[in-house]
């Protein structure tokens, strides 16, 4: 399964998820406002898209309405308070990963 992780800046949450699950899935990560900016081709590549906050789902729908309707998008409700590879963030991500399978 190809999973795209999306957060605001692609520095902490989505980047950590991409690295954490790269042995379990084909993974990529992107940011909505900075970093590796989300593109149409990334959306088309993914089987599932994981956003860290519900408002990110809305932003994807606004920017890519046709592609949005064709994709499974899951919100993990993880706030933007963590640094890259933070042990607490890793624990939260591990608890949420079962929603992908």
N, C-alpha and C positions, 0 to 999 in steps of 0.2 A: 504494500500500500504506500502511496506517495502522500506525505503530509506536509502541508505548509503552515508554519507557525507565524502569527502576525501579532505585533504589538505596536506601540506608538513610535519608538525610535530604533528598534532592532538592535538594542545594545545589551539588554539584560534578560527579560523574560523569554522572548521568542528565540534569542540566540542560545540561551541555556537549554531550552527545550529541543532545539535543533541538534545540539551536541549530545544531549542526554539520551535521545531516542534514535540516533543515527544507526545503531546496530540492530534496531528492531524494525524500523521503517526506512524508506527512502525519504529523507527530510531536507527541507529548505526553510529559511526564515526571511522575513521582510518587515519593514517598518512602514507606517502610514505617513510619517512626517519627516523622517530623517533616516540615515543609514542606508541599507539596501532597500530602496523604495519599492513598494508593491507595484507589480506590473500585471498587465493582462496575461502575458505569457506564463507568469508564475501561477496565476489562478487556473489557467487552462491545464497546466501541468499536474496540479494537485487532484488527488481523489477526495481528500478531506482537507478542510481549512480550519485551523484552531485559532480563535481570537482570544486574547487574554481578558478583554472586557467587552460587554455587550455593545457599547457605543462604537466599537471598532467594526462590528458586524454592520451597523448602520452606515458607517463611512464606506465600507466596501460596496454596499448596495447602491450608495449614491454615485460612487466613482465608476463602478462596473456593473450596471443594472442587468444587462443580458447575461453576463457570466455568473453573476450572483444567483440568479434563479436556477441555474443548472448545477450548483455545487452544494455539497453537504458542509455546513459551517457550524461549528460547535464553539460555544463560549464557555471558557473555564473559570471566569470570574476571579481572576488573580490580580490584585491591585498593583499599581506601579510604585512599589515601595522597596523592591529588592535589587540587589546588585547581581552582576553576572556570577553564576555558579554559587549563589548563596545557599547554604545547606537547608534553610527553611523553604526557599523557593523550590529546590530539588525535591523535597518531601511533598510539597503541594502538587508539583507536576506529576510525580509518581502516583499520587492518589487519584489524579484525574485521568491518567492515560487509559484506563479501562473503558472510558466512554468512546474511545476510537474503535474498539473491536466489537 
